[in-house]
Amino acid sequence: MTTIAYRDGVMVADTGCWDGDTYVGEVVKAIRTSAGALVGVSGSAADAGRVFAWAEGGADGPLEIKNGTEALLVSPEGAISFIETEGRPVPIKTEFAATGSGTTIAIGAMAAGASAERAVEIAAQRDAHTRGPFTVLRLAR
């Protein structure tokens, strides 16, 4: 699947793509919208395209995602929302967040003080479906 982590205005995503347990290449899993929001998607590549288009269109209205896809949406102001199959952003109040198969590893790393980038690096050492290179996006300040 993937690992996407966010902390202190920085979103980091791995780029590995799998077909089942077979690594097939690299894909984009996180973007910065033209409005300055950060969006990271774990799960289906088809769903990722829908999430990115929805976010670029202003993140208005419901979003149809399936296949166990999850996403993190961070507003230009730094507000964090989690999106899953219901397709509506759920605001979460937290210092950091993660999604994907390496979530627990990344959350543990950040709870111990790691940056988002270091958390994804650590997840890549232990999670079979997290692989570099990594995309690093920053909120505009």
Contacts in CASP RR format, 6 or more apart in sequence:
PFRMAT RR
TARGET T0000
AUTHOR 0000-0000-0000
METHOD contacts of the structure
MODEL  1
MTTIAYRDGVMVADTGCWDGDTYVGEVVKAIRTSAGALVGVSGSAADAGR
VFAWAEGGADGPLEIKNGTEALLVSPEGAISFIETEGRPVPIKTEFAATG
SGTTIAIGAMAAGASAERAVEIAAQRDAHTRGPFTVLRLAR
1 18 0 8 1.000
1 42 0 8 1.000
1 43 0 8 1.000
1 100 0 8 1.000
1 101 0 8 1.000
1 102 0 8 1.000
1 129 0 8 1.000
1 130 0 8 1.000
2 13 0 8 1.000
2 14 0 8 1.000
2 16 0 8 1.000
2 29 0 8 1.000
2 42 0 8 1.000
2 43 0 8 1.000
2 99 0 8 1.000
2 100 0 8 1.000
2 101 0 8 1.000
2 102 0 8 1.000
2 129 0 8 1.000
2 130 0 8 1.000
3 13 0 8 1.000
3 14 0 8 1.000
3 42 0 8 1.000
3 98 0 8 1.000
3 99 0 8 1.000
3 100 0 8 1.000
3 101 0 8 1.000
3 102 0 8 1.000
3 103 0 8 1.000
3 105 0 8 1.000
3 106 0 8 1.000
3 119 0 8 1.000
3 120 0 8 1.000
3 123 0 8 1.000
3 124 0 8 1.000
3 127 0 8 1.000
3 130 0 8 1.000
4 11 0 8 1.000
4 12 0 8 1.000
4 13 0 8 1.000
4 14 0 8 1.000
4 29 0 8 1.000
4 30 0 8 1.000
4 40 0 8 1.000
4 41 0 8 1.000
4 42 0 8 1.000
4 72 0 8 1.000
4 98 0 8 1.000
4 99 0 8 1.000
4 100 0 8 1.000
4 120 0 8 1.000
5 11 0 8 1.000
5 12 0 8 1.000
5 96 0 8 1.000
5 97 0 8 1.000
5 98 0 8 1.000
5 106 0 8 1.000
5 110 0 8 1.000
5 116 0 8 1.000
5 117 0 8 1.000
5 119 0 8 1.000
5 120 0 8 1.000
5 123 0 8 1.000
6 12 0 8 1.000
6 38 0 8 1.000
6 72 0 8 1.000
6 74 0 8 1.000
6 80 0 8 1.000
6 96 0 8 1.000
6 97 0 8 1.000
6 98 0 8 1.000
6 116 0 8 1.000
7 95 0 8 1.000
7 96 0 8 1.000
7 97 0 8 1.000
7 110 0 8 1.000
7 115 0 8 1.000
7 116 0 8 1.000
7 119 0 8 1.000
8 96 0 8 1.000
8 115 0 8 1.000
8 116 0 8 1.000
9 38 0 8 1.000
9 74 0 8 1.000
9 78 0 8 1.000
9 116 0 8 1.000
9 138 0 8 1.000
9 139 0 8 1.000
10 115 0 8 1.000
10 116 0 8 1.000
10 117 0 8 1.000
10 136 0 8 1.000
10 137 0 8 1.000
10 138 0 8 1.000
10 139 0 8 1.000
11 30 0 8 1.000
11 38 0 8 1.000
11 40 0 8 1.000
11 72 0 8 1.000
11 74 0 8 1.000
11 116 0 8 1.000
11 136 0 8 1.000
11 137 0 8 1.000
11 138 0 8 1.000
12 30 0 8 1.000
12 116 0 8 1.000
12 117 0 8 1.000
12 119 0 8 1.000
12 120 0 8 1.000
12 134 0 8 1.000
12 135 0 8 1.000
12 136 0 8 1.000
12 137 0 8 1.000
13 29 0 8 1.000
13 30 0 8 1.000
13 40 0 8 1.000
13 120 0 8 1.000
13 134 0 8 1.000
13 135 0 8 1.000
14 29 0 8 1.000
14 120 0 8 1.000
14 123 0 8 1.000
14 124 0 8 1.000
14 130 0 8 1.000
14 131 0 8 1.000
14 132 0 8 1.000
14 133 0 8 1.000
14 134 0 8 1.000
14 135 0 8 1.000
15 25 0 8 1.000
15 26 0 8 1.000
15 27 0 8 1.000
15 28 0 8 1.000
15 29 0 8 1.000
15 131 0 8 1.000
15 132 0 8 1.000
15 133 0 8 1.000
15 134 0 8 1.000
15 135 0 8 1.000
16 23 0 8 1.000
16 25 0 8 1.000
16 26 0 8 1.000
16 27 0 8 1.000
16 29 0 8 1.000
16 129 0 8 1.000
16 130 0 8 1.000
16 131 0 8 1.000
16 132 0 8 1.000
17 23 0 8 1.000
17 24 0 8 1.000
17 25 0 8 1.000
17 26 0 8 1.000
17 27 0 8 1.000
17 45 0 8 1.000
18 24 0 8 1.000
18 129 0 8 1.000
21 128 0 8 1.000
23 131 0 8 1.000
26 132 0 8 1.000
26 133 0 8 1.000
27 45 0 8 1.000
27 48 0 8 1.000
28 48 0 8 1.000
28 135 0 8 1.000
29 40 0 8 1.000
29 41 0 8 1.000
29 42 0 8 1.000
29 48 0 8 1.000
29 135 0 8 1.000
30 38 0 8 1.000
30 39 0 8 1.000
30 40 0 8 1.000
30 41 0 8 1.000
30 135 0 8 1.000
30 137 0 8 1.000
31 38 0 8 1.000
31 39 0 8 1.000
31 40 0 8 1.000
31 52 0 8 1.000
31 55 0 8 1.000
31 56 0 8 1.000
31 137 0 8 1.000
32 38 0 8 1.000
32 39 0 8 1.000
32 137 0 8 1.000
33 39 0 8 1.000
33 55 0 8 1.000
33 56 0 8 1.000
33 57 0 8 1.000
33 58 0 8 1.000
34 56 0 8 1.000
35 58 0 8 1.000
35 76 0 8 1.000
36 76 0 8 1.000
36 139 0 8 1.000
36 140 0 8 1.000
37 55 0 8 1.000
37 59 0 8 1.000
37 73 0 8 1.000
37 74 0 8 1.000
37 75 0 8 1.000
37 76 0 8 1.000
38 72 0 8 1.000
38 73 0 8 1.000
38 74 0 8 1.000
38 137 0 8 1.000
38 139 0 8 1.000
39 51 0 8 1.000
39 52 0 8 1.000
39 55 0 8 1.000
39 71 0 8 1.000
39 72 0 8 1.000
39 73 0 8 1.000
39 74 0 8 1.000
40 51 0 8 1.000
40 71 0 8 1.000
40 72 0 8 1.000
40 73 0 8 1.000
40 99 0 8 1.000
41 47 0 8 1.000
41 48 0 8 1.000
41 49 0 8 1.000
41 51 0 8 1.000
41 52 0 8 1.000
41 69 0 8 1.000
41 70 0 8 1.000
41 71 0 8 1.000
42 69 0 8 1.000
42 70 0 8 1.000
42 71 0 8 1.000
42 99 0 8 1.000
42 100 0 8 1.000
42 101 0 8 1.000
43 67 0 8 1.000
43 68 0 8 1.000
43 69 0 8 1.000
43 70 0 8 1.000
43 100 0 8 1.000
44 65 0 8 1.000
44 66 0 8 1.000
44 67 0 8 1.000
44 68 0 8 1.000
44 69 0 8 1.000
46 67 0 8 1.000
47 65 0 8 1.000
47 66 0 8 1.000
47 67 0 8 1.000
47 69 0 8 1.000
48 69 0 8 1.000
50 63 0 8 1.000
50 64 0 8 1.000
50 65 0 8 1.000
51 63 0 8 1.000
51 65 0 8 1.000
51 69 0 8 1.000
51 71 0 8 1.000
51 83 0 8 1.000
54 63 0 8 1.000
55 73 0 8 1.000
59 73 0 8 1.000
59 89 0 8 1.000
61 88 0 8 1.000
62 87 0 8 1.000
62 88 0 8 1.000
63 83 0 8 1.000
63 87 0 8 1.000
63 88 0 8 1.000
64 87 0 8 1.000
65 71 0 8 1.000
65 83 0 8 1.000
65 84 0 8 1.000
65 85 0 8 1.000
65 87 0 8 1.000
66 85 0 8 1.000
68 84 0 8 1.000
68 85 0 8 1.000
69 84 0 8 1.000
69 85 0 8 1.000
70 82 0 8 1.000
70 83 0 8 1.000
70 84 0 8 1.000
70 99 0 8 1.000
70 100 0 8 1.000
71 82 0 8 1.000
71 83 0 8 1.000
71 84 0 8 1.000
71 99 0 8 1.000
72 80 0 8 1.000
72 81 0 8 1.000
72 82 0 8 1.000
72 83 0 8 1.000
72 97 0 8 1.000
72 98 0 8 1.000
72 99 0 8 1.000
73 80 0 8 1.000
73 81 0 8 1.000
73 82 0 8 1.000
73 83 0 8 1.000
73 89 0 8 1.000
74 80 0 8 1.000
74 81 0 8 1.000
74 139 0 8 1.000
75 81 0 8 1.000
76 139 0 8 1.000
76 140 0 8 1.000
78 139 0 8 1.000
79 91 0 8 1.000
80 91 0 8 1.000
80 92 0 8 1.000
80 93 0 8 1.000
80 94 0 8 1.000
80 97 0 8 1.000
81 89 0 8 1.000
81 90 0 8 1.000
81 91 0 8 1.000
81 92 0 8 1.000
82 89 0 8 1.000
82 90 0 8 1.000
82 92 0 8 1.000
82 97 0 8 1.000
82 99 0 8 1.000
83 89 0 8 1.000
83 90 0 8 1.000
84 90 0 8 1.000
95 110 0 8 1.000
96 107 0 8 1.000
96 110 0 8 1.000
96 111 0 8 1.000
96 116 0 8 1.000
96 119 0 8 1.000
97 107 0 8 1.000
98 106 0 8 1.000
98 107 0 8 1.000
98 110 0 8 1.000
98 119 0 8 1.000
101 127 0 8 1.000
101 128 0 8 1.000
101 129 0 8 1.000
101 130 0 8 1.000
102 123 0 8 1.000
102 126 0 8 1.000
102 127 0 8 1.000
102 129 0 8 1.000
102 130 0 8 1.000
105 119 0 8 1.000
105 122 0 8 1.000
105 123 0 8 1.000
105 126 0 8 1.000
105 127 0 8 1.000
106 116 0 8 1.000
106 119 0 8 1.000
106 120 0 8 1.000
106 122 0 8 1.000
106 123 0 8 1.000
107 119 0 8 1.000
108 114 0 8 1.000
108 119 0 8 1.000
109 118 0 8 1.000
109 119 0 8 1.000
109 122 0 8 1.000
109 123 0 8 1.000
110 116 0 8 1.000
110 119 0 8 1.000
114 122 0 8 1.000
117 134 0 8 1.000
117 136 0 8 1.000
120 130 0 8 1.000
120 134 0 8 1.000
121 134 0 8 1.000
123 130 0 8 1.000
124 130 0 8 1.000
124 131 0 8 1.000
124 132 0 8 1.000
124 134 0 8 1.000
END
